[in-house]
Amino acid sequence: MKLAIATDAWFPQVNGVVRSLSKTIGLLGSRGHNVEVIAPHCFLTVPMPGYPSIRLAMAPRFRVRRMLDTMQPQLVHIATEGPVGWAARGWCLARGVPFTSAFHTRFPEYAAVRTGLSAEHFWPIMRRFHAPSSAVLVSTSSLAEELATRGIGPTMPWSRGIDQALFRPDGARHSAMLGLPGPILLNVGRVAAEKNLEAFLSLSCPGSKVVVGDGPALSVLRRRYPHVLFLGALTGHDLANAYRAADCFVFPSRTDTFGLVVIEALACGVPVAAYPVPGPSDILGDRCRGSDGTLSHSAGALCDDLDQAVTLALSADRASAAALGARFSWERATDQFEAAIKVALAHSRTRQAA
């Protein structure tokens, strides 16, 4: 299949969207698909307001159309609702080319955090964007159910995976964390207001807190929490070593649609403490024994009191955490993505033949 992927999130950004797309694109290529990417690096860019490390394509409409006219894809997957995504959507509608989309980010909640407006002001934009999509790819069943109540669909599953050779319980531990007083509590991700990091950093439980990641709130939080170890962004073996050095992974976000870092931590044998919200709840399950409840011991804890969640997670079973994390693979996630684009293309052909 000749496929174009349009995304406003791409390298050098470090986030779950970029990791998910890059892993999926690599596997699609190995399966014989011809995949081309349209991303901000193809255009003049401007810093995103309030988040200068993310650069947005400036007026990409006409160049996106020229690029897609040249590519002539059978189908376009639109990963994000930014300038590149809107431009690709317009081309697909004008040319009658089917497209799928993805709901990676709770844009209404993120926009609400940054503007002070209610998230309800932004949901109509999401409905309009995704309405012509042949399938909206979602990471969890709870997100699919929520979007259905918002009038967004049809949805199809696209889960996430881990590099199983990298994220595993056996291996080195990050040297900067070895001498810290225990228990060691870790968070990994974008250091930004919407991640609710202060709920983690202000916990009263004993031990040491470590943050891995970069973002617009990093300098402020470093000053406000001098007792916290901020390691900056880590990748590859350094990131895996940081996971393994922790006693508990704390995920305070209430707005993530999944939480790729959650399954990476689990795969390294680190129990997870989180709020009982979509994303962590889908991964850990109601009793924190997996979504199917088959683990013999809990792999973490979900609680509205994050201090209590940490306390419970510290007594969870590291072997169960590792077993749960190992269930997620990019091969299986790509199977789902491939199935979604094939269904969308088949539906398009049926409509054209009618």
C-alpha positions in Angstrom: 0.0 0.0 0.0 1.1 3.5 -0.7 0.5 5.5 2.4 1.2 9.1 3.5 1.4 10.0 7.1 0.8 13.7 8.0 1.9 14.7 11.5 2.6 17.9 13.4 4.7 15.8 15.9 8.0 14.6 14.6 11.7 14.5 15.3 13.5 16.2 17.0 10.5 16.2 19.4 10.7 13.5 22.1 7.3 12.3 23.0 4.9 9.3 22.8 3.4 10.4 19.5 6.8 10.6 17.7 7.9 7.3 19.2 4.7 5.5 18.2 4.8 6.9 14.7 8.4 6.1 14.1 8.2 2.5 15.3 5.0 1.9 13.3 6.4 3.4 10.1 9.5 1.3 10.4 7.5 -1.9 10.8 5.1 -0.9 8.0 8.1 -0.5 5.7 9.4 -3.9 6.6 6.0 -5.4 5.7 6.2 -4.0 2.2 4.2 -0.8 2.5 5.5 2.4 0.9 5.2 5.1 3.6 6.1 8.8 3.2 6.0 11.3 6.0 4.8 14.9 5.9 6.0 16.7 9.0 7.0 20.2 10.2 10.6 19.8 9.0 9.3 20.1 5.5 8.2 23.7 6.1 9.1 27.0 7.6 8.2 26.8 11.3 7.3 29.0 14.2 7.6 28.1 17.9 4.3 26.9 19.5 3.0 29.5 21.9 3.9 28.6 25.4 6.0 25.6 24.2 8.9 27.0 22.1 10.7 23.6 21.8 7.8 22.4 19.6 7.7 24.1 16.2 4.6 24.3 14.1 4.5 24.4 10.3 3.7 27.9 9.0 0.9 28.1 6.4 1.6 24.6 5.1 -1.6 24.2 3.0 -0.3 24.7 -0.5 2.9 22.8 0.0 1.1 19.9 1.6 -1.2 19.7 -1.4 1.7 19.8 -3.8 3.5 17.0 -1.8 0.4 14.8 -1.7 -0.3 15.4 -5.4 3.2 14.2 -6.1 3.0 11.2 -3.7 -0.5 10.1 -4.9 -1.1 7.9 -1.8 -3.9 5.4 -1.7 -4.7 6.5 1.8 -3.5 9.2 4.2 -3.1 8.7 8.0 -3.4 12.1 9.8 -1.8 11.8 13.2 -2.4 15.2 14.7 -4.9 18.0 14.6 -2.4 20.8 13.9 -1.6 22.8 10.8 -0.1 19.9 8.9 -3.1 17.7 9.9 -5.7 20.2 8.8 -3.9 20.8 5.5 -3.8 17.1 4.7 -7.4 16.7 5.7 -8.3 19.5 3.2 -6.4 17.7 0.4 -8.1 14.4 1.1 -11.5 15.9 1.0 -10.8 17.8 -2.2 -9.3 14.8 -4.0 -11.7 12.1 -2.6 -8.8 10.2 -1.0 -9.7 8.3 2.2 -7.9 9.1 5.4 -7.7 7.7 8.9 -6.9 9.9 11.9 -5.7 9.3 15.4 -6.7 10.7 18.8 -3.3 10.8 20.5 -3.7 13.9 22.7 -6.6 15.3 24.8 -6.2 18.7 23.0 -9.4 20.2 24.7 -8.0 19.5 28.2 -4.5 20.7 27.3 -5.9 23.9 25.8 -8.0 24.4 28.9 -4.9 24.2 31.1 -3.1 26.8 29.0 -6.0 29.2 28.3 -8.1 29.0 31.4 -11.2 28.3 29.3 -13.4 25.2 29.7 -12.4 22.2 27.7 -16.0 22.2 26.3 -15.1 25.1 24.1 -12.6 23.0 22.2 -14.5 19.7 21.7 -16.5 20.9 18.7 -13.1 21.5 16.9 -12.2 17.9 17.5 -15.6 16.7 16.2 -15.2 18.7 13.0 -11.7 17.5 12.4 -12.4 13.8 12.8 -15.9 13.7 11.2 -14.8 12.8 7.7 -12.2 10.2 8.9 -12.7 6.6 7.8 -11.5 5.5 11.2 -10.2 7.3 14.3 -7.4 5.2 15.8 -7.5 5.1 19.6 -5.1 3.4 22.1 -7.7 2.1 24.6 -11.3 0.9 24.8 -12.2 3.6 27.4 -11.0 6.3 25.0 -13.2 4.8 22.3 -16.2 4.9 24.6 -15.5 8.5 25.6 -15.1 9.6 22.0 -18.4 7.9 21.1 -20.2 10.1 23.7 -18.6 13.1 22.1 -19.8 12.2 18.6 -16.3 11.1 17.4 -16.0 7.9 15.5 -16.0 5.3 14.1 -13.0 4.2 16.2 -10.6 1.3 15.7 -7.9 0.1 18.2 -4.3 1.0 17.9 -2.4 0.1 21.1 1.3 0.8 21.8 4.4 -1.3 22.3 7.8 -1.3 23.8 11.3 -2.2 22.6 11.5 -5.5 24.5 15.2 -5.8 24.1 15.7 -2.5 25.8 13.0 -2.2 28.4 13.5 -5.3 30.6 13.9 -5.9 34.3 17.5 -7.2 34.1 20.3 -4.7 33.3 22.2 -1.8 34.6 20.8 1.0 36.8 21.4 4.7 36.2 24.5 5.8 38.1 23.0 9.1 39.2 20.2 7.3 41.1 22.3 4.7 42.9 23.1 6.6 46.0 19.8 8.2 46.6 17.8 7.5 49.8 15.0 5.1 49.1 12.4 4.5 48.1 13.2 6.1 44.7 10.1 7.5 43.0 10.4 8.3 39.2 8.5 10.2 36.6 9.4 10.2 32.9 7.8 12.5 30.3 7.2 16.0 29.1 7.8 18.6 31.8 4.7 20.7 31.1 1.7 22.0 33.0 -0.7 19.5 31.5 1.2 16.6 32.9 0.2 17.6 36.5 3.8 17.0 37.7 3.3 19.1 40.9 1.0 16.4 42.2 4.0 14.1 42.1 6.6 16.6 43.3 4.6 17.7 46.3 3.9 14.2 47.6 4.6 13.8 51.3 5.9 10.2 51.2 9.5 9.6 52.1 12.4 8.8 49.7 13.8 10.5 46.7 12.0 11.9 43.6 13.5 11.8 40.2 12.2 13.4 37.0 13.4 12.4 33.5 12.3 14.7 30.7 12.4 18.2 29.2 9.8 20.8 28.6 8.6 24.4 29.2 8.1 24.0 32.9 11.5 22.5 33.7 13.3 25.6 34.9 10.4 26.7 37.1 10.0 23.3 38.7 13.8 23.0 39.3 13.7 26.2 41.3 10.5 25.3 43.1 11.6 21.8 44.1 15.4 21.9 44.7 15.3 18.5 46.5 14.2 16.7 43.3 16.7 15.2 40.9 16.0 16.4 37.4 18.0 14.4 34.9 16.7 16.0 31.7 15.7 14.0 28.7 17.1 10.5 28.4 16.8 7.9 25.6 17.9 4.4 24.9 19.9 2.5 27.5 20.1 5.6 29.7 16.4 5.7 30.0 16.0 2.0 30.6 18.7 2.2 33.3 16.7 5.1 35.0 13.5 3.0 35.0 15.3 0.0 36.6 16.8 2.2 39.3 13.4 3.2 40.6 11.3 1.6 43.2 8.0 3.1 41.9 7.0 4.9 38.8 4.6 7.7 39.5 2.3 8.9 36.7 0.3 11.9 37.9 -1.3 12.9 34.5 -5.0 12.9 34.3 -5.2 13.8 30.6 -3.0 11.3 28.8 -4.8 9.0 26.4 -2.4 6.1 27.1 0.9 6.6 28.8 3.7 4.9 26.8 6.1 5.6 29.7 3.8 3.5 31.9 4.3 0.3 29.9 8.1 1.0 29.6 8.4 1.3 33.4 6.3 -1.9 33.9 8.5 -3.8 31.4 11.5 -2.8 33.5 9.9 -4.4 36.5 8.8 -1.1 38.2 5.4 -1.0 39.8 3.2 2.0 38.8 1.3 4.5 41.0 -1.4 6.5 39.2 -4.8 8.0 39.4 -7.7 5.8 38.4 -8.2 7.5 35.1 -8.3 6.3 31.4 -4.9 5.3 30.3 -3.4 3.9 33.5 -6.6 2.1 34.3 -6.7 0.5 30.8 -3.2 -0.7 31.2 -3.2 -1.9 34.9 -6.9 -3.0 35.0 -9.4 -2.6 37.9 -7.3 -4.6 40.3 -3.9 -3.7 38.9 -3.5 -7.3 37.7 -3.7 -6.5 34.0 -6.8 -5.6 31.9 -7.9 -9.2 31.9 -7.1 -9.6 35.7 -4.9 -12.7 35.1 -1.7 -11.6 36.9 -1.1 -13.4 40.2 -0.1 -10.2 42.0 -0.7 -6.5 41.5 1.7 -4.6 39.2 0.9 -1.2 40.8 -1.8 0.8 42.4 -4.5 3.2 41.3 -6.0 5.7 43.8 -7.4 9.2 43.9 -5.0 9.8 46.8 -1.6 9.7 45.0 0.3 9.3 48.3 -1.8 6.2 49.0 -1.2 4.9 45.5 2.6 5.2 46.0 2.4 3.4 49.3 0.4 0.5 47.8 2.6 0.4 44.6 5.8 0.0 46.7 4.5 -3.3 48.0 3.4 -4.5 44.5 5.2 -7.3 42.7 8.1 -6.3 40.4 7.9 -9.6 38.5 4.2 -9.0 37.8 4.9 -5.5 36.6 7.5 -6.9 34.2 5.1 -9.6 32.9 2.4 -7.0 32.3 4.8 -4.6 30.4 6.1 -7.5 28.3 2.6 -8.0 26.9 2.9 -4.8 24.8 4.8 -5.1 21.5 5.1 -2.9 18.5 4.5 -5.8 16.2 1.0 -6.3 17.7 0.3 -2.6 17.7 1.3 -2.4 14.0 -1.0 -5.3 13.3 -3.8 -3.1 14.6 -2.7 -0.1 12.6 -2.4 -2.2 9.4 -5.9 -3.6 9.9 -7.4 -0.2 10.4 -5.9 1.3 7.2 -6.9 -1.8 5.2 -10.5 -1.6 6.5 -10.6 2.1 5.6 -9.3 1.5 2.1 -11.8 -1.4 1.6 -14.7 0.8 2.7 -13.6 3.6 0.3 -13.5 1.1 -2.6 -17.0 -0.1 -1.7 -18.3 3.4 -1.7 -16.7 4.2 -5.0 -18.2 1.1 -6.6 -21.7 1.8 -5.3 
